Amino acid sequence: MLKRLRIYYFYAALPFVLLLLGAAVYHEAIIKTLVENPHPQINYAIFFITILGGILILLNVRRLLREASKLEDYTNAVQSGEGPAQLQDRAQSYEGDIAYVLRMLATSTGRGIAHQEQVAIDAELNSAGRRLVNRNALPQFLTSLLVGLGLLGTFIGLLATLDDIAILISSFATVNVAVDSPVEVFRDMVSRMRAPMRSMGIAFSASLFGLLGSIVLGFMMVAVRRCTQEVLSILGSEVAQHIEQAIARLASNGQTGNAATTTDGETVVIESGMPDNAGYLANMDPAELKFRREVATEEIRVLRRIEERLSESSRLQERALQAELDNFSKQRGEMMRAMADHNEAVSQFRGELQRVGRQLGTILSMMERGNADMMGQLNDHFTGLIQATTRQGSDLARMTDMMTRMTDDSMELRTAIINMMDRFSPAEQRALLASLLEEAGKQRR
């Protein structure tokens, strides 16, 4: 029995081990996501809750295996033929959720069982089942909490994204295409888009890690529930076998004419092997016939109690299975809601990206129109500058020609003066020079 239940430990540990292996393989990407995330606290909380839930589930499986080992030890002791005293001592040494059931079985070993004792054993069996099931309450809550944390991170990231996108759109009003460089404007725009992308990193990473942790813990919880149902089923079979042996013991006592009386005076002697001879019944003493009828009635009553107990056990198993199905449906509904919220977040983010794209297209078209206007103005300016330079070049050429002609005229005048001076004698030259100087002096006055 214990070997068959140990496979559930493997089933429960396999998803957790695969999760740890995946985290070890992709640790660089996970670290990069946490480093680039401006608010990684919610991701840290998801990691902590996932690891805590996995450890709690593995501890629950280990405790279930311990309970199963105690049940197997008690079953082996019963099969080996130990007496009631040894079984009671063995059951008193047990500790755990099913220890009380085993103690009640050991106390009622070797004697008849009254109806009140059967009810008490069934009630304790149900209580043990509830205690085993209640162990999974905290891991089940952590599984649902991971989905909630993923959604919380998604909404926090979306709120931060909307705020950053609003800041980005409002910054478009400060762009002056006519003055600022288009390259600088585009570079500044790209740098401002990093904040919305980081905020979306919060949303997507939290949703991804939360859903992944919830799926892993959900698979582990399936193994724990199956192991719990197996332990309860084996314990129920042991209780049923114990009650059947007690009934058989009462029946054998009834055949020998010994009546078993309970503590409250209720006679539960069972008579079997009654002759089928009608003549024997007709010749039987009325008192003995009445006694045998009472025994048969009590036997039927015991069988009905067994049937009720089996029906109650089947109803309990059906309720447990229905609870497991409801749990699975609830997890599926939560996952579907999480996926729907995730898709809605992606749609909103896509819409925001389209808005930003349209704004960028508008800005780029404005920049293109501004560049075209600027290029036209520059072309007009350079054309006017070239024309002015051309006009200045032509004026400079004319001035050069005039200066050349003036230089030639000066040279000719000088040559004429020299020739004229050569014609005069030295005395005439001095007289002419003196008259010229005197005339120049008069002009100065």
C-alpha positions, 0 to 999 in steps of 0.5 A, spaced: 500 500 500 505 504 501 509 503 495 503 505 491 502 511 495 509 514 494 508 515 486 503 521 488 510 524 492 513 523 485 507 526 481 507 532 486 514 534 486 515 533 478 511 540 477 515 543 482 522 540 480 520 542 473 519 549 475 525 550 479 529 547 473 526 552 468 528 558 473 535 555 473 535 555 465 532 561 464 535 565 470 539 570 466 532 572 462 528 572 469 534 577 472 534 581 466 526 582 467 527 584 474 533 588 473 529 592 468 522 592 472 522 599 475 517 596 481 519 588 481 516 587 488 510 584 486 514 579 482 518 577 488 512 576 492 509 571 487 516 568 487 516 567 494 508 565 494 510 560 489 516 557 493 512 557 499 506 553 496 510 548 493 514 546 500 507 546 503 504 541 498 510 537 499 510 537 506 502 535 506 504 529 501 509 527 506 504 527 512 499 523 508 505 518 507 506 518 514 499 517 516 499 511 510 505 508 514 501 508 520 495 505 517 499 499 514 503 498 520 496 497 524 493 493 518 499 488 518 499 487 526 491 485 525 493 480 520 499 477 524 494 476 529 495 480 535 491 481 541 486 486 543 491 489 548 497 489 543 493 493 538 491 498 543 498 499 545 500 500 538 494 504 537 496 509 543 503 510 540 500 513 534 499 520 532 496 524 527 489 525 524 487 518 523 490 515 530 483 516 533 480 512 528 485 506 529 484 507 537 477 506 536 478 500 532 483 497 537 478 498 543 473 494 539 477 489 537 475 482 539 468 483 541 461 485 538 460 492 536 453 496 538 450 501 534 452 507 538 459 505 537 458 504 529 456 511 529 462 514 533 467 510 528 463 513 522 463 520 525 470 519 527 472 517 520 468 523 517 472 527 522 479 524 520 477 525 512 475 533 514 482 534 517 486 531 512 482 535 507 483 541 511 490 541 510 490 543 503 486 549 505 492 554 505 496 551 499 489 552 495 488 559 497 495 560 495 494 558 488 488 562 488 492 568 491 497 567 485 492 569 480 490 575 484 497 577 484 498 576 477 492 580 475 494 586 480 500 586 477 497 587 470 493 593 473 498 596 476 502 596 470 497 598 466 495 604 470 503 606 470 503 605 462 497 610 461 500 615 466 506 614 462 503 615 455 499 621 457 506 624 459 508 622 452 503 625 449 503 631 453 510 632 451 508 633 444 506 640 445 513 642 447 516 640 440 518 646 435 519 643 429 521 649 426 527 650 431 529 643 433 533 638 429 528 633 427 533 628 429 534 630 436 526 630 436 526 623 434 531 621 439 528 625 445 521 621 443 524 614 443 527 616 449 521 618 452 517 611 450 522 607 454 517 609 461 511 606 458 515 600 455 517 599 462 510 599 465 508 594 460 513 590 463 510 590 470 504 588 467 506 582 463 511 579 467 507 579 473 501 576 469 506 571 466 509 569 473 502 569 477 499 564 472 505 560 471 505 559 479 498 558 479 498 552 474 504 549 477 501 549 484 494 547 481 498 540 478 501 539 485 494 540 488 491 534 484 496 529 486 495 531 493 487 530 493 488 524 489 493 521 495 488 524 500 482 520 497 487 514 497 488 514 504 481 515 506 479 510 501 484 505 505 482 507 512 474 506 510 476 499 507 479 497 514 473 500 518 468 496 514 472 490 514 473 491 522 465 492 522 464 486 518 468 481 522 465 484 529 458 482 525 461 475 523 463 474 530 456 476 533 453 471 528 457 465 530 456 467 538 448 467 536 449 460 533 452 457 539 446 461 543 450 466 546 447 473 546 452 479 546 449 485 550 452 492 549 453 497 555 446 500 554 443 493 555 441 492 547 442 485 545 445 484 538 446 477 538 445 474 531 443 467 529 445 464 523 444 457 520 437 456 521 434 450 519 429 451 513 424 445 515 417 448 515 415 442 520 421 444 525 419 451 525 411 448 526 414 444 532 418 449 535 417 452 542 413 459 541 418 462 546 424 460 542 421 462 535 420 469 538 427 469 540 429 467 533 425 472 530 428 477 534 435 475 532 433 475 525 430 482 526 437 484 529 441 481 524 437 485 518 438 491 522 445 490 523 445 489 515 441 495 514 446 499 518 452 496 514 448 498 508 447 505 510 454 506 512 456 504 505 451 509 502 454 514 507 461 512 505 459 513 497 456 519 498 462 522 502 466 520 496 461 523 491 462 529 495 469 529 495 469 528 488 464 533 486 468 538 491 474 536 487 471 537 480 468 544 483 475 546 485 478 544 478 472 548 475 473 554 479 481 554 478 479 553 470 474 559 471 479 563 474 485 562 469 480 564 464 478 570 467 485 571 468 486 570 460 481 574 459 483 580 463 490 579 460 487 579 453 484 585 455 490 588 457 494 587 451 488 590 447 488 596 451 496 596 450 495 595 442 490 601 442 495 605 446 501 603 441 496 605 435 495 612 438 502 613 439 503 611 432 498 615 430 501 621 434 508 619 431 506 619 424 503 626 425 509 628 428 513 625 422 509 628 417 509 635 421 517 634 421 517 632 413 513 639 412 517 643 416 523 640 413 520 641 406 519 649 408 526 649 411 529 647 405 525 651 400 527 657 405 534 655 405 534 654 397 531 661 396 536 664 401 542 661 397 539 663 391 539 670 393 546 670 396 548 667 389 545 672 385 548 678 390 555 674 389 554 674 382 552 682 382 558 684 386 562 680 382 560 684 376 561 690 380 568 688 382 569 687 375 567 694 372 571 697 378 577 693 376 576 695 369 575 703 371 581 702 376 585 699 370 583 705 365 585 710 371 592 707 371 593 707 364 591 714 364 595 716 370 601 713 366 599 717 360 599 723 364 605 722 367 609 720 360 606 727 357 608 731 363 615 728 363 616 729 355 613 736 357 618 737 362 624 735 357 622 740 352 623 746 358 630 748 360 632 747 367 631 755 369 624 754 365 622 748 369 624 751 376 620 757 374 614 752 372 615 748 378 615 754 383 608 757 379 605 750 380 607 750 388 604 757 389 598 755 385 597 749 389 598 753 396 593 758 394 588 753 393 589 750 400 588 757 403 
